[in-house]
């Protein structure tokens, strides 16, 4: 999705899929803010989550993350990273 040299940038299906994914992300961060789970502005929380996921995936696919951390299970690492993010950014309700 992010290697535009490998994709057709005017592909309507790709655009729709990208928009649906972002819409779900921003809706989630807006709901978290509305319910008092975070004081972080929804667009900032969405950008942080997106960056985290994108970076984790890119590092895993490059093999660099495994060499640095010794992790062998992408799912387990993604779960731990997600829990750390949710606890740190979204946190508990006040």
OpenMM code with the backbone's topology and positions (N, CA, C; nanometers):
from openmm import Vec3, app, unit

residues = "UNK UNK UNK UNK UNK UNK UNK UNK UNK UNK UNK UNK UNK UNK UNK UNK UNK UNK UNK UNK UNK UNK UNK UNK UNK UNK UNK UNK UNK UNK UNK UNK UNK UNK UNK UNK UNK UNK UNK UNK UNK UNK UNK UNK UNK UNK UNK UNK UNK UNK UNK UNK UNK UNK UNK UNK UNK UNK UNK UNK UNK UNK UNK UNK UNK UNK UNK UNK UNK UNK UNK UNK UNK UNK UNK UNK UNK UNK UNK UNK UNK UNK UNK UNK UNK UNK UNK UNK UNK UNK UNK UNK UNK UNK".split()
positions = [
    Vec3(0.0814, -0.1195, 0.0000),
    Vec3(0.0000, 0.0000, 0.0000),
    Vec3(0.0859, 0.1261, 0.0000),
    Vec3(0.2057, 0.1193, 0.0526),
    Vec3(0.2876, 0.2397, 0.0643),
    Vec3(0.4015, 0.2456, -0.0365),
    Vec3(0.4224, 0.1403, -0.1129),
    Vec3(0.5255, 0.1394, -0.2156),
    Vec3(0.4599, 0.1751, -0.3475),
    Vec3(0.4384, 0.3045, -0.3674),
    Vec3(0.3621, 0.3482, -0.4841),
    Vec3(0.4264, 0.3084, -0.6161),
    Vec3(0.5561, 0.2833, -0.6159),
    Vec3(0.6189, 0.2401, -0.7412),
    Vec3(0.5750, 0.0987, -0.7787),
    Vec3(0.5173, 0.0256, -0.6835),
    Vec3(0.4684, -0.1090, -0.7113),
    Vec3(0.3171, -0.1127, -0.7349),
    Vec3(0.2522, 0.0005, -0.7188),
    Vec3(0.1068, 0.0066, -0.7273),
    Vec3(0.0616, 0.1056, -0.8328),
    Vec3(-0.0633, 0.0939, -0.8677),
    Vec3(-0.1254, 0.1901, -0.9572),
    Vec3(-0.1874, 0.2985, -0.8690),
    Vec3(-0.1284, 0.4179, -0.8625),
    Vec3(-0.1753, 0.5201, -0.7680),
    Vec3(-0.3189, 0.5661, -0.7914),
    Vec3(-0.3720, 0.5463, -0.9111),
    Vec3(-0.5092, 0.5882, -0.9407),
    Vec3(-0.6095, 0.4736, -0.9259),
    Vec3(-0.5674, 0.3633, -0.8671),
    Vec3(-0.6535, 0.2466, -0.8490),
    Vec3(-0.7646, 0.2798, -0.7496),
    Vec3(-0.8875, 0.2808, -0.7958),
    Vec3(-1.0015, 0.3183, -0.7105),
    Vec3(-1.0223, 0.2194, -0.5959),
    Vec3(-1.0006, 0.0918, -0.6210),
    Vec3(-1.0177, -0.0083, -0.5154),
    Vec3(-0.9146, 0.0132, -0.4040),
    Vec3(-0.7924, 0.0429, -0.4411),
    Vec3(-0.6892, 0.0718, -0.3425),
    Vec3(-0.7258, 0.1969, -0.2621),
    Vec3(-0.7738, 0.2998, -0.3302),
    Vec3(-0.8141, 0.4231, -0.2618),
    Vec3(-0.9273, 0.3959, -0.1641),
    Vec3(-1.0262, 0.3193, -0.2064),
    Vec3(-1.1380, 0.2860, -0.1164),
    Vec3(-1.0896, 0.2059, 0.0041),
    Vec3(-1.0041, 0.1079, -0.0177),
    Vec3(-0.9526, 0.0264, 0.0927),
    Vec3(-0.8719, 0.1124, 0.1894),
    Vec3(-0.7904, 0.2010, 0.1362),
    Vec3(-0.7110, 0.2901, 0.2204),
    Vec3(-0.8016, 0.3813, 0.3027),
    Vec3(-0.9036, 0.4361, 0.2397),
    Vec3(-0.9965, 0.5242, 0.3100),
    Vec3(-1.0743, 0.4499, 0.4184),
    Vec3(-1.1183, 0.3273, 0.3884),
    Vec3(-1.1901, 0.2482, 0.4890),
    Vec3(-1.1015, 0.2196, 0.6097),
    Vec3(-0.9770, 0.1855, 0.5853),
    Vec3(-0.8851, 0.1558, 0.6953),
    Vec3(-0.8623, 0.2797, 0.7818),
    Vec3(-0.8399, 0.3933, 0.7184),
    Vec3(-0.8175, 0.5158, 0.7966),
    Vec3(-0.9447, 0.5591, 0.8685),
    Vec3(-1.0580, 0.5468, 0.8023),
    Vec3(-1.1841, 0.5841, 0.8666),
    Vec3(-1.2085, 0.5015, 0.9925),
    Vec3(-1.1779, 0.3729, 0.9877),
    Vec3(-1.1941, 0.2869, 1.1062),
    Vec3(-1.0992, 0.3298, 1.2168),
    Vec3(-0.9780, 0.3639, 1.1808),
    Vec3(-0.8789, 0.4071, 1.2795),
    Vec3(-0.9212, 0.5376, 1.3466),
    Vec3(-0.9594, 0.6364, 1.2682),
    Vec3(-0.9962, 0.7658, 1.3264),
    Vec3(-1.1254, 0.7537, 1.4068),
    Vec3(-1.2184, 0.6686, 1.3635),
    Vec3(-1.3416, 0.6471, 1.4404),
    Vec3(-1.3095, 0.5866, 1.5769),
    Vec3(-1.2143, 0.4962, 1.5811),
    Vec3(-1.1753, 0.4334, 1.7071),
    Vec3(-1.1113, 0.5340, 1.8011),
    Vec3(-1.0229, 0.6176, 1.7494),
    Vec3(-0.9573, 0.7151, 1.8371),
    Vec3(-1.0550, 0.8243, 1.8805),
    Vec3(-1.1497, 0.8575, 1.7964),
    Vec3(-1.2535, 0.9546, 1.8362),
    Vec3(-1.3418, 0.8964, 1.9457),
    Vec3(-1.3794, 0.7698, 1.9314),
    Vec3(-1.4620, 0.7046, 2.0333),
    Vec3(-1.3872, 0.6955, 2.1661),
    Vec3(-1.2587, 0.6638, 2.1607),
    Vec3(-1.1785, 0.6565, 2.2835),
    Vec3(-1.1746, 0.7917, 2.3529),
    Vec3(-1.1588, 0.8971, 2.2774),
    Vec3(-1.1565, 1.0321, 2.3356),
    Vec3(-1.2933, 1.0694, 2.3917),
    Vec3(-1.3989, 1.0394, 2.3178),
    Vec3(-1.5341, 1.0738, 2.3618),
    Vec3(-1.5734, 0.9996, 2.4897),
    Vec3(-1.5194, 0.8789, 2.5067),
    Vec3(-1.5519, 0.7984, 2.6243),
    Vec3(-1.4567, 0.8233, 2.7407),
    Vec3(-1.3665, 0.9178, 2.7228),
    Vec3(-1.2775, 0.9553, 2.8316),
    Vec3(-1.1563, 0.8670, 2.8507),
    Vec3(-1.1232, 0.7855, 2.7503),
    Vec3(-1.0065, 0.6992, 2.7626),
    Vec3(-0.8757, 0.7723, 2.7390),
    Vec3(-0.8810, 0.8859, 2.6739),
    Vec3(-0.7586, 0.9587, 2.6422),
    Vec3(-0.7878, 1.1065, 2.6269),
    Vec3(-0.6880, 1.1859, 2.6517),
    Vec3(-0.6973, 1.3298, 2.6242),
    Vec3(-0.6191, 1.3649, 2.4986),
    Vec3(-0.5586, 1.2645, 2.4380),
    Vec3(-0.4836, 1.2849, 2.3143),
    Vec3(-0.5842, 1.3117, 2.2024),
    Vec3(-0.5559, 1.4154, 2.1244),
    Vec3(-0.6430, 1.4505, 2.0125),
    Vec3(-0.6553, 1.3296, 1.9191),
    Vec3(-0.7765, 1.2955, 1.8752),
    Vec3(-0.7957, 1.1765, 1.7930),
    Vec3(-0.7056, 1.1676, 1.6704),
    Vec3(-0.6834, 1.2784, 1.5998),
    Vec3(-0.5977, 1.2704, 1.4803),
    Vec3(-0.4534, 1.2389, 1.5185),
    Vec3(-0.4095, 1.2857, 1.6354),
    Vec3(-0.2726, 1.2573, 1.6823),
    Vec3(-0.2621, 1.1115, 1.7260),
    Vec3(-0.3623, 1.0630, 1.7998),
    Vec3(-0.3626, 0.9229, 1.8410),
    Vec3(-0.3665, 0.8313, 1.7192),
    Vec3(-0.4459, 0.8680, 1.6184),
    Vec3(-0.4531, 0.7886, 1.4959),
    Vec3(-0.3181, 0.7874, 1.4239),
    Vec3(-0.2533, 0.9035, 1.4148),
    Vec3(-0.1223, 0.9108, 1.3490),
    Vec3(-0.0189, 0.8282, 1.4252),
    Vec3(-0.0253, 0.8332, 1.5578),
    Vec3(0.0695, 0.7553, 1.6390),
    Vec3(0.0471, 0.6057, 1.6196),
    Vec3(-0.0781, 0.5629, 1.6209),
    Vec3(-0.1082, 0.4207, 1.6027),
    Vec3(-0.0674, 0.3737, 1.4633),
    Vec3(-0.0992, 0.4518, 1.3629),
    Vec3(-0.0658, 0.4172, 1.2248),
    Vec3(0.0858, 0.4073, 1.2084),
    Vec3(0.1565, 0.5036, 1.2627),
    Vec3(0.3026, 0.5036, 1.2540),
    Vec3(0.3621, 0.3826, 1.3239),
    Vec3(0.3067, 0.3502, 1.4392),
    Vec3(0.3556, 0.2358, 1.5155),
    Vec3(0.3377, 0.1069, 1.4364),
    Vec3(0.2180, 0.0861, 1.3836),
    Vec3(0.1894, -0.0364, 1.3091),
    Vec3(0.2735, -0.0438, 1.1817),
    Vec3(0.2803, 0.0661, 1.1101),
    Vec3(0.3581, 0.0690, 0.9858),
    Vec3(0.5062, 0.0423, 1.0140),
    Vec3(0.5587, 0.1084, 1.1155),
    Vec3(0.6991, 0.0889, 1.1506),
    Vec3(0.7281, -0.0522, 1.1965),
    Vec3(0.6404, -0.1072, 1.2790),
    Vec3(0.6595, -0.2441, 1.3268),
    Vec3(0.6593, -0.3423, 1.2102),
    Vec3(0.5625, -0.3258, 1.1205),
    Vec3(0.5548, -0.4153, 1.0043),
    Vec3(0.6778, -0.4015, 0.9149),
    Vec3(0.7197, -0.2794, 0.8886),
    Vec3(0.8361, -0.2577, 0.8014),
    Vec3(0.9622, -0.3157, 0.8633),
    Vec3(0.9796, -0.2949, 0.9919),
    Vec3(1.0981, -0.3490, 1.0597),
    Vec3(1.0953, -0.5018, 1.0626),
    Vec3(0.9771, -0.5591, 1.0854),
    Vec3(0.9667, -0.7046, 1.0878),
    Vec3(0.9980, -0.7627, 0.9505),
    Vec3(0.9372, -0.7044, 0.8471),
    Vec3(0.9584, -0.7559, 0.7117),
    Vec3(1.1036, -0.7416, 0.6660),
    Vec3(1.1726, -0.6423, 0.7165),
    Vec3(1.3131, -0.6242, 0.6793),
    Vec3(1.4045, -0.7223, 0.7519),
    Vec3(1.3541, -0.7841, 0.8593),
    Vec3(1.4349, -0.8759, 0.9388),
    Vec3(1.5157, -0.8072, 1.0473),
    Vec3(1.5153, -0.6762, 1.0490),
    Vec3(1.5954, -0.6020, 1.1462),
    Vec3(1.5450, -0.6175, 1.2888),
    Vec3(1.4142, -0.6202, 1.3041),
    Vec3(1.3568, -0.6273, 1.4380),
    Vec3(1.3937, -0.7594, 1.5057),
    Vec3(1.3830, -0.8691, 1.4329),
    Vec3(1.4178, -0.9986, 1.4900),
    Vec3(1.5642, -1.0037, 1.5326),
    Vec3(1.6508, -0.9473, 1.4498),
    Vec3(1.7943, -0.9476, 1.4841),
    Vec3(1.8215, -0.8654, 1.6097),
    Vec3(1.7509, -0.7563, 1.6275),
    Vec3(1.7739, -0.6702, 1.7444),
    Vec3(1.7087, -0.7233, 1.8713),
    Vec3(1.5880, -0.7789, 1.8584),
    Vec3(1.5127, -0.8175, 1.9776),
    Vec3(1.5167, -0.9666, 2.0079),
    Vec3(1.5484, -1.0468, 1.9077),
    Vec3(1.5465, -1.1918, 1.9260),
    Vec3(1.4066, -1.2513, 1.9147),
    Vec3(1.3067, -1.1685, 1.8877),
    Vec3(1.1705, -1.2195, 1.8735),
    Vec3(1.1591, -1.3065, 1.7497),
    Vec3(1.0757, -1.4103, 1.7597),
    Vec3(1.0540, -1.4997, 1.6460),
    Vec3(0.9071, -1.5087, 1.6064),
    Vec3(0.8191, -1.4483, 1.6838),
    Vec3(0.6758, -1.4548, 1.6569),
    Vec3(0.6210, -1.3133, 1.6395),
    Vec3(0.5901, -1.2780, 1.5164),
    Vec3(0.5412, -1.1431, 1.4876),
    Vec3(0.4111, -1.1135, 1.5611),
    Vec3(0.3225, -1.2112, 1.5708),
    Vec3(0.1944, -1.1904, 1.6369),
    Vec3(0.2092, -1.1583, 1.7840),
    Vec3(0.2960, -1.2310, 1.8519),
    Vec3(0.3181, -1.2063, 1.9948),
    Vec3(0.3805, -1.0694, 2.0184),
    Vec3(0.4751, -1.0340, 1.9343),
    Vec3(0.5384, -0.9035, 1.9486),
    Vec3(0.4376, -0.7921, 1.9193),
    Vec3(0.3586, -0.8085, 1.8145),
    Vec3(0.2579, -0.7076, 1.7807),
    Vec3(0.1574, -0.6920, 1.8947),
    Vec3(0.1196, -0.8027, 1.9580),
    Vec3(0.0274, -0.7965, 2.0713),
    Vec3(0.0888, -0.7176, 2.1868),
    Vec3(0.2135, -0.7454, 2.2186),
    Vec3(0.2806, -0.6756, 2.3292),
    Vec3(0.2964, -0.5266, 2.2982),
    Vec3(0.3323, -0.4941, 2.1761),
    Vec3(0.3494, -0.3550, 2.1367),
    Vec3(0.2139, -0.2824, 2.1411),
    Vec3(0.1102, -0.3493, 2.0949),
    Vec3(-0.0241, -0.2899, 2.0979),
    Vec3(-0.0678, -0.2623, 2.2405),
    Vec3(-0.0456, -0.3574, 2.3290),
    Vec3(-0.0824, -0.3380, 2.4699),
    Vec3(-0.0054, -0.2205, 2.5312),
    Vec3(0.1212, -0.2078, 2.4974),
    Vec3(0.2008, -0.0966, 2.5489),
    Vec3(0.1468, 0.0360, 2.4967),
    Vec3(0.1128, 0.0400, 2.3682),
    Vec3(0.0591, 0.1617, 2.3094),
    Vec3(-0.0748, 0.1985, 2.3720),
    Vec3(-0.1652, 0.1025, 2.3789),
    Vec3(-0.2976, 0.1307, 2.4334),
    Vec3(-0.2866, 0.1754, 2.5788),
    Vec3(-0.2035, 0.1102, 2.6567),
    Vec3(-0.1860, 0.1498, 2.7953),
    Vec3(-0.1232, 0.2875, 2.8100),
    Vec3(-0.0290, 0.3193, 2.7225),
    Vec3(0.0406, 0.4473, 2.7331),
    Vec3(-0.0329, 0.5634, 2.6719),
    Vec3(-0.0973, 0.5424, 2.5593),
    Vec3(-0.1637, 0.6521, 2.4903),
    Vec3(-0.3106, 0.6626, 2.5299),
    Vec3(-0.3795, 0.5484, 2.5304),
    Vec3(-0.5201, 0.5532, 2.5645),
    Vec3(-0.5409, 0.5418, 2.7149),
    Vec3(-0.4693, 0.4528, 2.7787),
    Vec3(-0.4733, 0.4421, 2.9233),
    Vec3(-0.6087, 0.4013, 2.9782),
    Vec3(-0.6214, 0.4140, 3.1074),
    Vec3(-0.7459, 0.3813, 3.1748),
    Vec3(-0.8356, 0.5037, 3.1766),
    Vec3(-0.9637, 0.4783, 3.1878),
    Vec3(-1.0578, 0.5904, 3.2003),
    Vec3(-1.0336, 0.6632, 3.3304),
    Vec3(-1.0484, 0.7942, 3.3266),
    Vec3(-1.0292, 0.8716, 3.4502),
    Vec3(-1.1356, 0.8417, 3.5546),
] * unit.nanometer
topology = app.Topology()
chain = topology.addChain("A")
for resn in residues:
    res = topology.addResidue(resn, chain)
    for name in ("N", "CA", "C"):
        topology.addAtom(name, app.Element.getBySymbol(name[0]), res)
